Amino acid sequence: MKKWLITAVLAVVISSDPALRGATAAEPTDLPDAPTVPTTIDDLKLIQSRVEAVTKIAVNATVAVIIEGSQGSGVIVSKDGYILTAGHVSGKPGTNIRVIMPDGRRLRAKSLGANNSIDSGMIKITDPPNRGKGGGGGGDFPFVTLGTAKKLNAGQWLIAIGHPGGYMQGRPPVVRLGRVLRANPKAIVTDNPLISGDSGGPLFDLDGKLVGINSRIESSVHTNIHVPIDTFIETWDRLAKGEEWGGTWLGATVRLEDKGIVVRRVHPNTSAAKAGLKEGDIILHLNGRRLKDVDELASAIEKKKPGDPITLEVQRDSKKLELFIKLGTAIR
């Protein structure tokens, strides 16, 4: 295990957003104040105290997500088991999913909606909250409070949680502390160290509010992109109804992994599908230009118009292929 992985301690303080689910949120009341920019040892101790308090609130609602052989993370945001995650983790609406709770229980769930243009997704647990605990399936799921990413500033401390490398039996969700590098309505970029398996996990401010969802890694594990929580709130009804929209430039969902920009899903009847792009392809070049991360790929595509032709060089197993694609419009 790498040195920056801090194993969280399980505890009990759970809450949710009353505006979304009609619940009365139980807010934490004993979080010590902490400075935005620490200048003394005492400042660092205050930040440590706040991180410990937030961890107690958050980790009990952070889950592992198992879908079609792949693993990711998610966070429960309602007492009846709604989970927010990354769109590339939740996958196609209606897919059967296994959710692993922090105590090791495995529960059944279904994927709901996904906004592929920003990588937001939703899952609903279908098993009762106390399944596997004995004595029936009553009670509520642990859940967390939704905040906002609109007021995040560069340098602000945030807490990311997930299952790096995938779920490990006996290891609680893993906590990492980092800071905001930049933020806008479509993305939060932080230096919280994340790796594969953390996708879909929660990002919290030091008040214990959920402000984002882990989405993808840029050029290193210390530069990561998170989906702002505000977009989930704004599109909650569409996600809960199981809608899928906002096609990804040419109809494919991609993510940055250790081996490069990997195609994780090709939508049917899109330019990508017609050109022969396949799940598992690694995108190397666009129009002869080497690509280093997903943002660079998306930026290059955004400068094009529907109907513009592009050439993608991809690696498929041991072969390199050139695919000629006429860009289409986004899926709606």
N, C-alpha and C positions, 0 to 999 in steps of 0.2 A: 504494500500500500504506500502511495506517495505521501511525502511529509505534509502536503497541504490538505490532506483529507482529515477532517475532524469528525469523529464519530459522535453523533448526537445522542443525548439521553432522552428516553421516552418519558412523557409526562402528560398531564391532563388538561389543558385550558383550551377550549374550542369555541369558535364563534362563526357567524356568517353575516351576509349582507341582508338586512331586513327588507330592503326595497325590492330585492329579487325574489326571495322565497317566502316572504311573510313571516319570518322568524324573528325572535327578539335576540339580537346579538349580545353575547356576554363578553364585554370588552375587558382586556387585562387592565388592572388598576395599579400594579406595583412596579411598572417599568421605570427605572431611574432615568433622569435626563442625561443626555450625552452630547458633547460638542460635535459640530459638523466636521471641524478640522482639529484633531488632537494636537496639543502643544506640550503637554506634560504627561508624566506617568499616571497621575490621577485621572487625566482625561481618558487615557487608554483603559484604565480600570473601569471607568464608567461605561465605555463602549463595550467592554467585555461583559459587564453585568447585563447590559441591554441585549446583547447577542444571546446570552444564556436564557434570558426571559422570553425572547421571541422564539427561540428554539423550542422551548417547552410548549408554546402555543402551536407551533407550526408542524413539528415533525410527526405528530400523531395523526395528521390528516394527509400526509404525503404518502403516495402509494406507488408501487411498481405496476406497470402495464405490460401484459404479455399478449401479443397479437400476431398470429400467423408466423410464429417462430422468431419474431423480433421483440425487443424489449425497449421500454422507455419508462417515463415517470409521469405522474399527474398529481393533482391536489383536489381533495373533496371540498366543495364550497357550499353545500347545503345539507341539512339534516336528513334529507331523503336520498342522498347519494349521487348528486350531480358532480362530475369531475371535469375540471378544465385541464387541457393538455395542449400539445402542439398538433397542428393539423396532420403533419406527416406521421405522427404517432397514432392518432385515432383512426386514420385510414378511411376506407369507404364506409359510408353510413350503413348501419344495420349489421356490421361485422361482429361476430361473437368475440368477446375479450375476456381474459382472466385478469383480475385485479388482486394484487397481494398487499394486504394490510401490514402495517409495521409490526404487528404481533405474529405475522406469518400466515394468517388465515387467507385462503384463496377464495375469492368470490366471483360469481359470474356477472358479466356486464355486457352492454351493447354500445357500439359507437353511434353517435348522433351526427350532428352537422360538422362542417369544416369550411373555413374560408381559406382557400389555397393561395390567395394573393398575399395574405399576411401570415399564414401558418398558424391559425387558431383552430382548435378542435374541442369537441365536447363528448363525454362518455356518461352513461347512466348505469349505476350498479343495479342489477335486477334481483340479486339475492337480498334477504332481510339483513339488517345491521348486525345482529348477534348470531348469525349462522355459524356454527362450529364452536360456539362457546358453551353450548348446553343450556337447557332450560328455555328453549324456544327461540324465536327470531325477532323479538320486539326491540324497542329502544330506537335511538337515533344514531346516525353516523357522526363521527367527529368531523368538524368542518371549520373553516377559517373565514376571517373578515376580508372583504374586498376593499381596496383602497383606490388610489388614482396615481397614474404616472405623469399627469400633466404638470406637476410642480417639482419633478425631479431635476436636480442640478448636477453639473459636472463636479466630481469629487465627493458626492454624497455616498455614504456607506449603505450597502445593501447585503442581504443574506440570500444565497441560493442554496436550494436543497434538491436532492435527487438520488438516483441509484447509479453512480458512475461504474461503467463496465457491466451494468445489468444487476439484477437482484442477486444478493448473496445471503443465504440462510444464516440467521443469527446476527447479521449486521444491520443496524437501523439505517434509515435514510441518512445520507451524509451531508454535512453542512459546510459551506464555504463562505467566507467573508470577502467582500471586494467593494469596488467603488464604481460609480457611474463615469464612463468616459464621455458619452454624449447621449442625448435622448431627443426624440421627436415623436409625433403622433403615430408613426408606423413602426418604430423600433427603439429599444433601449439597448445601448452597447455598454458592457461592463468588463472589468478585469477579474470577475469571479471565476476561478478556474473550473472548467467543465470539460467532460469528455463524453463519448458515446454512452448512452444509457441515461444521461441526465436530461435529455430532451423531453420536454413536457412538464418538468418539475417546476416548483414555484420559486418566485423571487419576491422577497419581502423587504420593506423598509424597516427602520429601527423602531417604529411604532407598532410593529407586528401586523401591518396591513399588507395584503397581497397586491403587488404593483405590476407583476409581469409573469410570463411563462417562458421557461428556457426553450429556445428555438434552434439555433445553429451556432457552430463555431466558425470564426473567421480564419485568420492565418495562424493562430496558435490557440492553445487551450486557455490562454489568459485574455483573449479578446472574443467575447461572446455576444450574440444577439438574442434579445428576449422580446416577446410580443407584449406590448402594453396592455394592462388589464382593461383599460377603457374600451378597447375595441371589442372585447368579450361582452362587456355590459351593453354596448350600443347594438350588438347583433345577437343578444341572448335568445330572443324568440326564434330567429332563423336557425340558430345552432340547435336549440332544443327540439325544433320540429324535424330535424334531420336533413336540412338543406345543405347542399354543397355548391359553392360558387367561387368566382374569382380566379379562373384558370391561370396557371403559371406560365406566362409568356407564350409557350407553344404547346401547352397541354400536358406538362409533366411536372411531377413533384420531385425536387432534388434536395440533397443535403450534403454538407461538407463533412467528410469523414477522413480518417487517417490516410486512406488511399486516394483521396481526391473528391471531386464533385460527382456524387453518385446519384443516378436516377433511381428513385424509390417507387415511383408509380407513373405509368403512362395512361392518360385518360383515353377512353375509346373514342373513335371518330374525330380525332384531332389531327393537326398537322404532324405532331410528333409520332403518333401511331401510324399514320399513312406513310411517313418517311422511313419507318422501320426502327425507330428508337425503342429500346427495350429496358425493362427493369434490370438493374444491375450494371448497366453501361456506365462507364466513367467518362465524363465530358472533359476533354483536354484543351481543344482550341475552338474558337468561334471566328470564322472568316480568317483563319490563319493566326489569330492572336491567342497566345497562351493565357489561360484563366487561372487565377490563384484562389478565388473563393466565390461563393454564391452571389454576394453583393455585386461583384464585378460582372458576373454573367447577367444578372438582372438589369444592371445599369446599361450594359451594352444593348440588351434587347429593348429596353424602354425607349431608346433613341430611334428605334425602327418603327415602321408603320405596318398595319395589317396588310398582308399581301407581299411584303418585302421578302426576298429570298435570302437565306443564310446558309452557310456551310458549317456543320459541326463535325469535328474530329473526335471520335470516341474510341475508347478501348473496351473490347468485349472479349473476356478471357485473355488469350494471348495475342489477339488480333487487333489491329488498328483499322477503323473504318471511317469513311467520309459519308455523311448523310446530308442530302440537299433538301432543305425544308422551306416551304413558303409559309410565313407566319400568319396565324389566324387571329381572330378576335378572342377576347377572354370568355370563358364559360360563364353563363349566367343562370 
